[in-house]
Amino acid sequence: MNSGLLRVNFSAMAREDLQEAYDWLRRARSNFLKAKACVDVEGVALEDLCFDLHQATEWALKALLLYLQRTPPPLHDLETLLGQIAQGGIPLPELVKEVAKLNRYFALSRYPKLQNPVSRQDFFEALDLTEETIRWVEEEMVDRGRGR
């Protein structure tokens, strides 16, 4: 993943506000990397890893909202978060629009019998969506730090 976030112009906003956005993004990356590393660990459920991917995506989107100086709502619905980002005038790439598919993993983690089990294909699709979303958030933050 791109680690170019350190190139952002800190004069764009208060240093502590930037730090909070980066803290959320750091946690997003952490959950993403944990899910990616544990896919072949015996005894680890794919449903749990997909929950981590939902969480990573949620935190990345909330990082972008914070970077845009908007308070993220206390909810977990990715479609709503995307809507708030779009309302801020940021165009959403087609692939990123698909992250709402990950919402099912939030409910599945709390109510395992509600949905079908997660397949490896489901997991890798979720992994790709999450990685693309984190990459997009990083690029948006870097570009906006340059005054775009």
ZIJOJO-V586876 format. One line per field, one symbol per residue. psi: psi as a letter, one per 20 degrees, with the letter a starting at -180 (. if undefined). A space follows every 50 residues. Layout:
psi = ???
//
This chain:
psi = qpkjhijqoiihrpghgghgghgghghggghghggghjhjppipphghhh ghhggggghghhgggghjkpppqmrjohggggghghhjjoppqgghhiih hihhhghhhhmhihrqqprhggghggggggghggggggggggghhij.
//
